């Protein structure tokens, strides 16, 4: 019974951040006819104010993000075309990442570098996990090294997630929020809501970080018994 309770608590811990983020973004996504522009226009306006002329804005189906290689702020269709508080504030958050890149900030570049390495490492991890049990009867040492390689690949993913959190927080509260405050784009009530949206944008990766840490802990326990 106690293990069932622990499992339910873990599931709640892993799912709660994502549920809250989606709730906040949806809550403020209703159309606002009083807004002068959509998310794409807000992003372009802020980029122009910052004199970041080499970054474009385009629609994506892969979630809102800033692509440092293409130098592109990418917004989903609802935020690209929508006149809503969520669209405007999420656009500002992604411009915050473009500003980090423009300023050559170390933490931003570290996250980008780690993301590339973690991507390829996580591609190799399933192969290493598959080889480990196959090798145990013929080459126990090689089997252990394969499992260790898989674990290190997972650790890289966890490290990338941990570095991502301060990068996201900085994009929201040290970049986007000051831009929105200086521009006086929203009334006081909307600014309070904008803070919630910026917090949600910054915490988008929390669920992934927790899941990654839990996965590494599970494999560490397994490795100790190997």
N, C-alpha and C positions, 0 to 999 in steps of 0.2 A: 504493500500500500504506500509506504514512504517513498519508494522509487517512482511510483506513478505521480505522486505529488511533485517530486523533484522534476520529473520530465515535463509536467504541465507548466511548472514555474519557468523552466528553461525555454519552453516554446513561447510562453508569454513574453519573456525577456527578449527573445529574438524577434518576435513579430510586432511588439508594441511600438518601437520607434518608427517602423515603416507605416503602420496603420495611422499613427499620429501625423506623420508627414503628409500622407495622402489626404487625411481629413482637413488639415489646414489649407493645403493647396486648392482643394475642391471648394472649401468654404468661401474663399475669396475669388473664385473664378467666374462669378456671375458677370454678365456684360455691364459695363459702365459707360453709358452714352455721353456722360459729362467729360470723359477723358479725351484729349485731343488726338491721341494716336494709339496704335496697337503695340504689341511687344517688340516687333521688328523695328518700328520707328523709334521706340524708346532706346533700344540698343544702339541704333545708328546715331541718334542724337547724342547719347552719352559718349560714344566713341569719338565723335567729331569734337565734342567739348574738350575731351582729353587729348585731342590732336593725335589719335591713334589711327592714322589713315590707311595703314596696311592690313587692317583686319576687316573682314566682310561679315555679313549676316545672312544666314540661309536656313531653310527649313530642314528638319530631319525627322526620321521615324525611330531614331535610336536613343531618345531621351535628351533633355536639355544638357548641353555641355559646351565647353570651349575646346577647340582642337588646335593645339599649339603648332602642329606640323603644317596644317593647312591655313593657320591663322584665321580661324573662322569661328564666330559665335553661332552655335546651332541651337535652334529652338523648335520644339514640336509645333505642329500646325495650330493647335489651340492657343498657344502663346505667341506664335509668329503673327497670327491674324487677329487674335482676340484683344478687345479693349476691356481688360479687367485688371484688378489690382494684382492678382497672381501673375498675369502675363508681364506687366510692367516691372514688378519687383524681381521676378526670376530673370528677366532680361538684364536688369542691373547687376544681379549676382554673377551672371556669366561674363558681363563686361568687367566685373571685378577680377576675374581670372585673366582676362586679356590685359588688364592693367598690371597684374603680377608679372606676366610674361614681358610686357613692355618695359617694366622696371628691372628685369633680369633678377628677380628675387630668388635667393638660393633655395628656399624651401619648395617653391613652385617647381624649379628645375629638378630638384631631388625627387619630388613625387613623380614627375614625368619620366625621369630616368628609371626609377624603380618600377613604374608601371610597365615599361617595355620589357625589363628583365623578368618581372613577375609573370607577364603574359606568356613568354616562352617557357619559363620554368613550370608553370602550371599545365602547359601542354605536355611536358615530359613526365609530370608526376604520375598520371594514370598508368603509363607504360612501366615505370619503376615499381609501382604497386602490383602490377600484373606479374612482373618478373620475380619479385621477392619470394612468393610461395613456390614458384616453379623451380627456383634455384636451391631451395633449402635442403633437398635430399642429395644433390650432387655437389653443391658448392655453398656450404652454410655461410662462409665469410662474405661471398659475393651477394648472397641473399640479404645479409644484414646491411651491406653497403647500398644496395638498391633501395631498401626501406629507408635508410638514412637520407639518401638523395631525394626521395619523395617527400620526406619530412622537411628537408631544407627548402624544397620548392614551395611547400605550404607556408613555411615561416616567412619566405620572401613576400608572399601574398599578404600575410598578416602585417608585416612591416609596412608594406605599401598602404594598407588600409589605415594604419596608425598615423603615418605621415600625412595621409589625405585629410584627416580630421582638422588639424590646425590650418591647413591650406584653405579648406572650405570655410572655416570660421573667419579667417582673415578676409576672404573674398566677400563675405556677407557683412561683417561688422567694421572692418577697417577700410574697406573699399566702397562697397555698394551703399551702405547706410550714410556715410558722409556725403556721397554724391547726391543722394536723394534729399538729404537735409539742406545742403547748400542750394539745391535747385528749387526748393519750396514747391515740389510737384504735387504734394498731397496735403489735404487738411489734417488737423491733429488726430482725429479718429482714424483716418486712413494710415497715418504714420505709425500708430500703435499696431494696427494690423500688419503693416509692412514689416515691422520688427518680428512678428510671429512667422511671416513667410520667409524672411531671411534666416531665422533660426531653423525652420524646416528645411530650407535649401542646404544649410550647413550640416545638418544632421542626417542627410539622405544616406550617407555611407555607414552610419552607426550600426545598423542591422548587419551589414556585410562584415564589419569589423568583429562584432560579437560572434557571428557564425564562424568566421575564420579562426578566432581564438579557441572556440570550442572544438573545432576540428583538429587543430594542432594539439590541444591537450589530450584528446582521445587517442591520437596516434603516438604521442609521447608515452602514455601508459602502456600501449601495445608494444612499443619498442623496448621498454624496460623489461618486459617478460620474454622478449625474443631470445 
